Amino acid sequence: MNNFAMYKRKCKLFGILIILLALTSCINNKDAFQENLLENNMGSIEGNIFGSILRHEDWYFYTNIQDNSSLYKIKADGSKRKKLSYGQTNIIGIYDNWVLYIDYSDRGTLYRITTDGKDEARVVNERILKAKIVGEWVYYIGFVDNSIYNICKIKVDGSNKTVLVEDCAGEMIVDGDWIYYTHVFGFHLYKVKTDGTEIYKLNNTPTKKISLDGDWIYFIESLGSNRLYRIRTDGTDKEKITEDESIDLTAKDGWIYYHVTGPGPYGTKLYRARIDGSEKTKIFNGGLGDVIVDGEWLYFCVDPRIIGGEAIGRIKIDGTSEEVIPVNYFSR
């Protein structure tokens, strides 16, 4: 064999080796979410978990913290992972064939992209605080200036933008034909029709962390006490639920879930109670921020000291699971 033939053979073998190494890298390069999915840590997610995980049909859409929180999708069995967007994303929801998300790489503006990663486009050019998809409409809180926000709606295709409420304080729930929100002046609770008409003031109490369950709105009175209250959606029958000083709350299916500050290594405790305050039970030591109830599981942000990174974890809604299970990470 002459020198030229040997050189060609070595080049061919080297090329094959490079391809094999690349394939091996792709096979072994699982991200944290994919690892948790393959290890059966997801539970039965049906909704949107903090904009970090969204189940849609047989797919999960998620933010990959090992890739700048870019938007990915993956089959529920852990196969066919695909990167959809390169921005730092927070998932709002899916309508038709469109994924809507906030892109923090572009000032926190609202974007859309098809579920197969095509036709990415900005929908709203202002900074978004919160957003929710209802049918073909996106309802959102958009930044104006000097800590002032408006509640607006816009179609998924970017048309028909309408300002519904000026001077929103940052809390918003869309339910049926109504939007419940807190106003920046006094932080009182209001409601408005989704077409921007019929604005009603519901209380005279500084309010934060609102949650809706049935005909009741649950909230924290933020004037010093941080106590849990509830009031009917028509503004009647306000009543205190508990004497605990709460930092967040979620109400669903006749139960409330809330964190309180207190002694201990992690400083907070997660409780649940009936909507009248009875049957109060501590279900977890630790936890940060809001709680999402999805099926038989609670999802919440876990103290990094508990789980080895800033993560979303899950436990049983009745607190019977022995330890918190990580489902996705914000940092690691």
C-alpha positions in Angstrom: 0.0 0.0 0.0 1.5 3.3 -1.0 1.8 6.4 1.2 -1.2 8.2 -0.4 -3.5 5.2 0.0 -2.5 4.9 3.7 -3.1 8.6 4.2 -6.6 8.3 2.7 -7.4 5.4 4.9 -6.2 7.2 8.0 -8.3 10.2 7.1 -11.4 8.0 6.6 -10.9 6.2 9.9 -10.4 9.5 11.7 -13.6 10.9 10.2 -15.5 7.8 11.3 -14.1 8.2 14.8 -15.2 11.9 15.0 -18.7 10.9 13.9 -18.9 8.2 16.5 -17.7 10.5 19.2 -20.3 13.1 18.2 -23.1 10.6 18.2 -22.0 9.3 21.6 -21.9 12.9 23.0 -25.5 13.5 21.7 -26.7 10.3 23.2 -25.2 11.0 26.6 -25.8 14.7 26.7 -29.1 14.7 28.7 -30.2 17.9 30.3 -31.6 18.0 33.9 -35.2 17.9 32.8 -34.7 15.0 30.5 -32.9 13.1 33.3 -35.8 13.7 35.6 -38.3 12.7 33.0 -36.5 9.4 32.3 -36.3 8.8 36.1 -40.1 9.1 36.4 -40.0 12.3 38.4 -42.6 14.3 36.5 -45.8 12.9 38.0 -48.9 13.5 35.9 -48.4 17.1 34.9 -51.4 18.6 33.0 -50.9 22.3 33.3 -48.3 25.0 33.2 -45.7 24.8 36.0 -44.2 28.3 36.6 -43.6 28.8 32.9 -40.8 26.2 33.2 -42.8 23.0 32.2 -45.9 22.7 30.0 -47.6 19.4 29.1 -49.3 19.5 25.7 -50.7 16.3 24.4 -47.8 13.8 24.2 -45.1 16.5 24.5 -43.4 18.4 27.3 -42.3 22.0 26.5 -39.8 23.2 28.9 -37.0 25.6 29.7 -33.5 24.1 29.7 -31.3 25.8 32.4 -28.2 24.1 31.0 -28.8 26.0 27.7 -29.6 29.6 28.9 -33.2 28.6 29.7 -33.9 28.1 26.0 -37.2 26.6 24.9 -37.2 22.9 24.2 -39.7 20.1 23.6 -39.5 16.4 24.3 -41.8 13.4 24.0 -43.4 12.2 27.3 -41.2 9.1 27.1 -38.0 11.2 27.1 -37.3 10.8 23.3 -37.1 13.2 20.4 -35.8 16.2 22.3 -35.7 19.4 20.2 -34.6 22.9 20.8 -37.2 25.4 19.6 -35.9 28.9 20.5 -32.6 30.4 21.6 -34.0 33.1 23.9 -34.2 32.9 27.7 -37.8 31.9 28.0 -40.8 31.6 30.3 -43.7 29.6 28.7 -47.2 31.2 28.7 -49.2 28.6 26.9 -50.1 27.0 23.6 -52.9 28.0 21.2 -53.6 26.1 18.0 -50.0 25.4 16.7 -48.4 28.3 18.5 -46.3 28.4 21.7 -46.4 31.8 23.5 -43.6 32.8 25.8 -41.8 35.7 27.4 -38.3 36.2 26.0 -36.1 37.7 28.8 -33.3 37.9 26.2 -35.4 40.6 24.5 -36.4 42.8 27.5 -39.1 40.4 28.6 -41.3 40.9 25.5 -43.9 38.4 24.3 -43.1 36.0 21.5 -44.7 33.1 19.6 -43.2 30.2 17.7 -44.8 27.1 16.1 -44.7 23.9 18.1 -42.1 22.5 15.7 -39.8 25.6 16.1 -40.7 27.7 13.0 -41.9 31.2 12.3 -40.7 32.8 15.6 -42.0 36.3 15.9 -42.5 39.0 18.6 -46.2 39.6 19.5 -45.9 42.4 21.9 -43.1 45.0 22.0 -43.5 46.0 25.7 -42.1 44.3 28.8 -44.5 41.7 30.2 -45.0 41.0 33.9 -47.7 38.3 33.6 -49.7 36.8 30.7 -52.5 34.2 30.2 -53.9 32.6 27.0 -57.7 32.4 26.9 -58.8 31.1 23.5 -57.3 33.2 20.7 -56.6 36.1 23.2 -53.6 36.8 25.3 -54.3 38.8 28.4 -51.2 40.4 29.9 -49.8 42.9 32.3 -47.5 45.2 30.4 -45.0 47.7 31.8 -45.5 51.4 31.1 -43.0 53.3 33.2 -42.2 54.1 36.8 -43.6 50.8 38.2 -46.9 51.4 36.4 -48.5 48.6 34.5 -51.5 48.2 32.2 -53.7 45.2 31.7 -54.1 44.6 28.0 -55.3 41.9 25.6 -54.1 41.0 22.1 -54.8 38.2 19.7 -52.2 35.4 19.3 -51.4 36.7 15.8 -50.5 40.1 17.3 -53.6 42.0 16.1 -56.4 43.9 18.0 -54.4 45.1 21.0 -56.7 46.7 23.6 -55.8 48.4 26.8 -58.4 47.2 29.4 -57.1 48.7 32.7 -54.5 51.4 33.4 -52.4 51.4 36.6 -52.5 47.7 37.5 -50.4 46.8 40.6 -49.2 43.4 39.2 -51.9 40.8 40.3 -54.3 39.4 37.7 -56.6 36.5 37.3 -58.7 35.9 34.2 -61.8 33.8 34.8 -64.7 33.6 32.3 -65.8 37.1 31.4 -64.0 38.7 34.3 -60.5 39.9 35.2 -59.7 40.3 38.9 -56.7 42.5 39.7 -55.1 44.8 42.2 -54.9 48.6 41.5 -51.6 50.5 42.0 -53.3 53.2 44.1 -54.1 51.6 47.4 -53.5 48.0 46.1 -57.2 47.4 46.4 -59.0 44.5 44.7 -61.0 45.2 41.6 -62.7 43.3 38.8 -63.4 44.3 35.2 -65.1 42.7 32.2 -62.7 41.1 29.6 -63.9 43.8 27.2 -62.8 46.6 29.5 -66.2 47.6 30.7 -68.0 47.4 34.1 -65.1 48.1 36.5 -66.0 47.3 40.2 -64.0 47.8 43.4 -64.3 44.8 45.6 -62.6 45.8 48.9 -60.8 48.7 50.7 -57.9 46.5 51.9 -54.3 46.6 50.6 -54.2 43.3 48.8 -51.6 40.9 47.4 -51.3 37.3 46.2 -54.8 36.7 45.0 -56.2 33.3 44.2 -59.6 32.2 42.9 -61.6 29.1 43.8 -65.3 28.9 42.9 -67.1 32.1 43.9 -64.4 33.2 46.4 -61.2 35.3 46.0 -58.5 34.5 48.5 -55.9 37.1 49.3 -53.3 38.3 51.7 -54.0 41.6 53.5 -50.7 43.4 53.0 -51.2 46.2 55.6 -48.9 44.9 58.3 -50.7 41.7 59.2 -50.2 39.5 56.1 -53.3 37.5 57.2 -55.3 35.3 54.9 -58.7 36.5 53.9 -61.4 35.7 51.4 -64.2 37.6 49.8 -66.9 36.7 47.3 -66.4 37.7 43.7 -69.2 40.3 44.1 -67.3 42.0 46.9 -69.5 40.6 49.8 -68.8 38.5 52.9 -65.2 39.3 53.5 -63.8 37.1 56.3 -60.5 36.2 57.9 -59.3 32.6 57.4 -56.2 32.2 59.6 -54.1 34.2 62.0 -50.9 33.0 60.3 -48.7 35.6 58.7 -48.5 34.3 55.1 -46.2 35.2 52.3 -48.2 33.5 49.4 -51.2 31.4 48.8 -53.0 29.2 46.4 -56.6 28.1 46.6 -58.0 25.1 44.8 -60.8 22.5 45.2 -61.8 23.6 48.7 -58.2 23.8 50.1 -55.7 26.6 50.6 -51.9 26.1 50.4 -49.6 28.8 51.9 -46.2 29.5 53.2 -45.5 31.1 56.6 -42.2 32.3 57.9 -40.8 30.9 61.1 -37.8 29.4 62.9 -35.8 26.5 61.5 -33.0 26.0 59.1 -35.0 27.0 56.0 -37.2 29.7 57.5 -40.5 28.8 55.9 -43.1 26.1 56.3 -45.7 25.0 53.8 -49.3 24.4 55.1 -52.6 23.5 53.8 -56.0 24.0 55.4 -59.7 23.9 54.5 -61.0 27.2 53.0 -62.5 28.0 56.4 -59.1 27.6 58.1 -59.9 24.2 59.6 -57.8 21.0 59.3 -54.6 22.9 59.1 -51.6 20.6 58.4 -47.9 21.3 57.9 -46.8 19.5 54.7 -43.3 20.7 54.2 -40.4 22.5 55.9 -39.0 24.9 53.4 -40.1 26.2 50.0 -40.1 29.5 48.3 -42.8 31.5 46.5 -46.1 30.4 45.1 -47.5 26.9 45.0 -49.2 25.3 42.0 -51.7 22.5 42.5 -51.7 20.0 39.6 -53.5 16.8 40.0 -52.4 15.1 43.2 -49.2 17.0 43.4 -48.0 20.4 44.7 -45.2 22.1 42.7 -43.2 24.9 44.3 -39.7 26.4 44.3 -37.4 24.6 46.7 -34.7 26.1 48.8 -31.3 25.3 47.0 -29.9 23.9 50.3 -32.5 21.1 50.3 -32.2 19.8 46.7 -28.8 20.8 45.5 -29.9 23.7 43.3 -32.7 26.2 42.8 -35.4 23.9 41.5 -39.0 23.2 41.1 -40.0 20.3 43.2 -43.2 18.3 43.9 -44.7 16.6 46.9 -48.1 15.0 47.5 -50.9 17.5 48.2 -51.6 15.9 51.5 -47.9 15.9 52.5 -47.6 12.1 52.6 -44.6 11.9 50.2 -41.4 11.4 52.2 -39.3 13.9 50.3 -39.5 16.6 47.7 -38.8 15.4 44.1 -37.1 17.7 41.6 -38.8 18.1 38.2 -36.8 21.0 36.7 -34.1 23.4 37.7 -33.6 27.2 37.6 -29.9 26.9 38.5 -27.6 24.0 39.4 
